[in-house]
Amino acid sequence: MLSFHDPKSRREFLRLGSVAMGGAALAPWMTPQANAAVQSAVLTGKSVIFLFMHGGPSQIETFDPKMDMPAEIRSATGEVSTKLPGVTFGGTFPKLAQVADKLSIVRSFKTGDGNHDIKPIVGKNTFGANFGSLYARVAGTNHPQTGLPNNVALFPRAIDPERMERIQQFGRFDSTGEVGAAFAPFIPGAGGDLQENMKLKLPMDRIGDRQTLLSSLDAARWVVDSSSNAGRVDSLRSQAFDTILGGAADAFDLSKEDPKTVARYDTAPLVKPQDISKKWNNYERYVDNSMTLGKLLLMARRLCERGVGFVTVTTNFVWDMHADANNAGVDEGMRYMGLPFDHAVSALIEDIHQRGLENDILLVCCGEMGRNPRINARGGRDHWGNLSPLMLSGGGLNMGQVIGQSKRDASEPLTSPLTIKHLLATILHTQFNVGELRLQPELPGDLTRKMASWDSIPGLL
C-alpha cells in the first residue's frame, strides 16, 4: 500500500504519474491543444505488436524449409503444408500453417549482418531509439482517453517476477536515442512492483483527501511557474487521478481475462522445465520463454485493444541455435522455441480476428539476423546476415501471401532484397498518415523526411 507520507511511496507515485499524465511528458514546446491537432491529422489509430525473436531465428526451420535440398541445408524439422497452395512452413509450425491466409511471409528479407544486436527495432535506422519511442514522439507519451502509455515493452518479468532479468548486453530495448528519455517504453515488472502499485491500494477516504494528494505531488516538484500553465498542470493532475482510479492497471492484469482465452494462449504446458536439457547454459532462458511467451502476447493484445500504440515483446536471447555450450542445435532448439512460438502467435492471430481487430493491430515477427544455410558439424546453424525470416499479420495490410524469393540454398534473396528500412517504412505507413506527417513542422525532420521517403514492403499496403 502506498503511503503519501512516506518519501519512497511518493517517489513511486511520481513514477506512476509520469505514466498516467498523458501530455505531461511531451516536449515543452507542444501544448496539449497542438498535440491533439497533430494526433488527429497524423495518426491512423492502428497499433503494432513487435515480437522480437532475439538471437536470430533460422529462415529455413521457420518459413522457408527447402526440403528439396541436401540434408545439411534443408529444414531439420521437416515441413508442414499451409492453407496457401504450394507454401510450406517448418515442421514445428502446424498451427501457424492453418492461419497462413491471415499472415504474410517475406522470403527475401535481410538484416544486413550477422551481429547479435536488436537492429530491426533499435538501431541506426531508428536513430538509436526503439521504434515505439518514435511513435510516442508523434502520438504523445500516453493515450488521451485511457492514460495508458503509448509505448510499452514486455519481458518475461511482466508475467512472473521470478523470471530472469532482461538481457541488455546486445542493446537496450528502452533506448530512446535522439528522441529523448521522456519517450522511453513503459516496462511493467521492472524496477520493483510498479504494476502492483498502479492499483493504488488506498482507502477511498484518503483518495478523497485531495489536499493531501496535491501536497505530495507538489513535494515531487510539480511546480507551477506561471498562471499560463496552471490550468494545464491541474488538467494533467486530474488525468493522472482519473487514470489511476479508472483501473488502467487492469490492462496488465491477465486475471481479468476469460480463463479459456488465457489457456488458449498459455505456452507453459507445451515445453515444461523438465522437458529441456539442463546441459545448455541457456536453460533458464528456454524455460522463461516457454513459461511466459503466450501470456506476454495476450497482455500485448489487451494493451493494444485499449489504445496502446506500440508494444515490444521479447524473451531473453533464445533463438541462437549453434549447438554449442550455450545453445541447443536447430532440431532440439526448435522444439524449445518453435512449438511455443507456433502456439502463441497462432493464438494471437486467431484472437485478433475473432475480436474484429485485424485492421487495427499489426503483428511483426523477426529477429536480428538469420542462420547459416548449412548445418554445422554439431547440428546447429551459425550466424547469417544475408537472409532472415520475417512474418507480418493484420494492420489492414494484404495478407495470405509470400513476398519475395530466396535462392535454392536459402543463403540470400533471389529477388530484390527487402531490408530493415522496408520494414520500418511499412510500420510507419501503417501507423501514420505519412503525407500529413511530412507537413508537421513541430516533428523531427529525420522522422518526417528521411524515414517517410523509404519504400515499404511491396504488395502489403
N, C-alpha and C positions, 0 to 999 in steps of 0.2 A: 504494500500500500504506500502510495506517495504521501509524504507529509510536506506541506509547503513551508513549514518552519525549519525543515532540515535542508541545509545547503546542497547535499547530494541530490535530494529529490527535486530541488529547484533546478538543478542542472539537467536532470532527466526531463523535466517538463519543458525546459528551454529547448532541448533537442527535439522533443515531440512537437513543440510549437513551430520549429523550423520546417517540420514535415507538413503540418496541418495548415499553415498560414496562407497557402495559395500564392499570391503575388508577393509575399514578403521577401522572398529570396530573389526576386527579379532584379536585374541590374538597375541602379538607382535612376538612370535616365528615363525609364519607361514607367509611366503612370499606369494604374490598373485600367483606366479607360483606353489608353493607347494600346496596351497589351491585348485587351479584349477585341479591339478593332483588327489587330494583326492576326489574332487567332481565327476570327470569323472569315477573314479573307484567304488565309493561307492553309489552314488545316482541313483535311478531308474527314477527320473523325475516326480514322482507322488506327488500329493498334498492331504492334508487332511483338511476337514472341520469338526471340533469337535463341535457339538451343545450340550452344557451342559444344561441339564434340571434341573436348580437349585431349590432345595427344596425337591427333592425326589419324582419322579413320581410313581404312582401305577402300579405294574406289571399287575394287574387284569384289570383295566379300559383301559389299553393301548393294550397289545399284548397277553394276556392270560386270557380270560374272565371267564372261569369256570362256565358256565351257568347251569351246572347240579348240582351245589352245592346250599345250602340254601341261602336265601335272604341276610343274614348277611355276606356272603362270596362272592357270585357271583357279576359280574360287575353291578354296579348301573346304568350304561348307556346302558345295553344290549350288543348285539354283532352284527357284520356285517360280512357276508361271504366275502372271499377274492378270488383272482384268483388261489390260491393254494388249491387244493381239501382237504376238511375237516379242513381247517385252518380258524379261525375267529379272528377278532380284536374287541376291544371295540367299542361301538356304535358311538362314535364321530370321528371315523377314516374311513369314507366311501371312501375318495379319496385315502388314503394310501392302502386300500383294493384292489383298482383297479390297483395298481402298485406293488402288493406283489411279483410278479415274478421278480421284479427288486431290491429286498431287501432280507436281511436275518435277521431272528429274533432269538435271543438266549434266551431260556426259563429256562436256568439253571445257569444264571449269578448272582453272589452275590458280593457285595462290602465289606462285612465283618463286618460292624457295622451300627447302625442307627444314627450316628452323622451327624449333619449339618457341612459340610466342602466341599471341592472341590477335594476330593481324587482321583477320576479316572483320572483327568488331571493334578493336582498338589498335591503331597503327598510324602510319604516315598518311594514309588516305582519309583518316578521320581526324587529322590534325592532333593526334595523340589523345583523343577523347573517346570514351565509349560512345557509340552512335546514339544511345539513349540520352546522353548529355547534350548532343547536338539537337535532338528532338526537344528536350526540355528548354534549350536556349531559345527556341522559337515559340513553343507552346506554353511556356511558363513551368515553374517547378511543380505545380500541383493542379489537379483538376478543379475547375472553378466551382463545380457543384458538390462533389464528394469530398474535396480536400485531399484525396489520396495523391501520393507522389506520382508524377508523370513518368518517372524513370526509376525502375526497381531492378535490382539484381538478386537472384535467388540461388543460394548454395545449399548443400545438404543440411547445414545447421538451421536453416529456416524451417525444416521439418523436425529435426531431432538435435537438440543442443549437445548431445553426446557424440555426434559425428565429428570427423576431422575438421580442423580449421581450413579455410580455403587456401589453396596453394597460390603463391604470388611471385614465385621466382622467375616465371616466364612472362610476366606482365600483370598489371593491376586492372581488373575489370571495372574498378571505380575511378579510373583515371579520367580527368576532365581536360587535360591538355591545355590548349589555348582558350578553351571556353570559360573556364573559371570554376572554382571549387563549389560555388553555390548550386551548380547543376549536376553534382555527383549523384550516382544512383543511391536510393534508399535501400539498405541491406538489412532485412529482418534477421534476427538471430545473431547479429554481430555486435560486439561491444556491450555485452550484458543483455538482459532480457527486456529489451526495449519494446518488443512486441507485446509482452505481458503488461508493461507499463502503459501502453497505448489504451488499455482498457480503463485506466484511471479509476482505480478502486477506492473511491472516496464516497462517504455518505452524502446523500443529496443535500443535507442541511449545510455541509461545508462547500458543496458546489455552489449553493445559493449565496454563499458569503463572497460576493463579487469583490468587495473591497480587499479581502484577504488575498484573493487571486491576483488582483491588479497590483497589489503591493509586491507580491512575489515576482510578478513579471517585470515591474519597474526595477526591482533589485537585480534583475538579469539584464539591465541596461537597455530596456526598451524605452528610450528617452525621446520625447517629442521636442524637436529643436525649434519648431515654429508652428504658428497656428495653421499654416497652409497644409501641413501634413498631419495635423492632429486627427482629422476625420479619417484619413487613410489608416493610421495606426489603430484607431478604435474599430474600424471595419475589419482589419486583419485579426485583431484580438477576438472579435465576435465570430469570425470564421473559424478560428482555432478552436474556440469553445464548442461551436456547433458541430465541428468535425469530430471532436473527442466524444461529446455526448451523443452524437448521432451514430456511433458504433463503427467508425472506419476500420477499427481493428478486426471487425468481423470478416472483412475481405481476406484476411490472412488466417482465419480460423477454419480449418477443414472440418471441425465438428459441426459446423453449420450446414454442411453439405449432406445430401442424401447418402446414407451409408452404402447403397447399391452403386452409386457413382464413384464413391471412394474406392470400393472394392474393384470396380472395373479398371480404374487407373493403377491400383497398387501393384508395384513390381516386386515387393518383398517376398511373396510366396514363390516367385519364379526361380530365383537363384538365392538359396539360403547360405548363410556363412559357412555351414558345414559342407556345402557343395563346391566351395572354392578352395583350391590348394593353397596352403599356408607357406609353401616354399617360395612364392613370389613376394618380393619386397613391397609390391603394391597391393598386397592382400586387403588391407584396410580400405583402400580406395575402391577396389572392386565391391567390397561389402557396402560402403557408403552409397555407391551408385545403385546397386540393386535395392537397397533399403529405402531410397528417397526419390529416385528419378520420377516415378509416376506421380507421386504426390506433389512434387515440385511443379510438374506440368499442370496438374489440377489447380494448384494455387495460382499459377500464371493465368489460366483461363478465368478464374474468379476475379482476378485483378483487372484484366482487360475488359471483362464483361461490365465492370464498374467504371470504365473510362480511363484506366491507366494506359498511357500511350506506348511505352516501350518496356519490355521485360526481358532481361537477360537471364538465361537458365544454364547452369553448367554444374557438373560434378568434377571431382578432382583428377584430371590428367590420367584418364584410364583407357584411351584408345591407342596407346603406344605399344604395338604388338611385335616386339623384337624377338621374343623367346630368349630373353637374357635373364640375369638375376632379378631384375625388377618386374619384367612383364611376361605374361603368357604369350604363346605363339598365336597365329591367326585362328586356327581351328578351336582351340580351347578359349582363347580370348573372346571370340565372337559368341561363345556360349555365355560368358560372363556379361558381355556388353550388348551383343546383338539381340538377345532374347528380351531383356528389359526395354531396350530402345524400341523394338518392334511392338511390344505390348503397350507401352506408354504413349508413343507417338500415334499409333492407330487409335487408341482410346481418345486422345485429344482431338484428332481429326473427326472421328465419328461424333463426339460430343459437340464440337463446334457446329457441325452440320445439323444435328438434331435440335440445337438451340437457334438455328437460323442466323448464325454469326459468321458464315463462310465469306461474306463480303466485308466483314468488319474486322476480322483478325487474320493477319498474315503470319504463318509459321515459317521460319527459316532454320534449316539444319545443315551445318557444315563444321569443319574443323580448320586448323591452321595449315594443313597440308594433306597429301595422300600417302600411300605406301608404295614401296618399290614393287614393280610388276613381277619381279622374280622372288619367290620364297627362298629365304636363306637356308643354309645347311641345318639350322636348328628348328626350322618350321615356322619362322617368323618373317615379317616383312619390315624392312628398314625405311628410313625417311625418304620422302619423294615430293618434290615441289612442282613437278611438271603436269600433274593431273590429280584432281581432288574431287571427292563426291560432294554434290550439292542437291538438296531437296527443298522444295517450297510447296506450301499448301495454303489456299484461301486468299484473303485480301481482295477478293473480287477479280483476281487475275485468271488467266486462261489455264485451266488445269487439264489433267488427263493426257499428258504428252511427255515425250523425251526430246530434249533440246540439245542439239549438237551430237557429234560422234567422236569416239576415241579411236586411236589406232588399234590394230588387232591384238597387240600385247598390252593394251591399257597403259602405255608409257607416256603418252601425251595426246593432245587433241588432234583429231584428223581434220575436223572442220575448224573454222576460225576460233581461236581461244577466247573464252569468256573469263574475265578477271574479277578481282575484288571490286574494282571500280564499277563494273557492270552490275554486280550485286548491290552495292551501296546505292547506285542510281535507281535501281528498281525499288528499293525500300523508300528512297527519297520521293519518287513519283507516287508511291502508294500512300504515303502519309501527308504529302503536301501538294497543294496546287502550285506547281513549280513556276508557272508564268507569273502568278501573284507573288511568289517568294522573291523573285528577282526584283520586284518593284518596291520592296520594303527597305527604305534607307536605314532603318534602325537595326537591321540584322547584319551579321558579319559578312563581309564581301566574299571571303573564301567559300562560305557555305552557299551564298546566293548566286555567285557567278561561277566559281570553279566546279563545285560538285554538280550544280544544275546543268552544266554543259556536258557531263558524261553521258554516254549511251547506256540505256538499260538493257537487260537481257531480252533479246528479240523473241517475239511471239508470246510474251507474258502479259503485257499491258493492253 
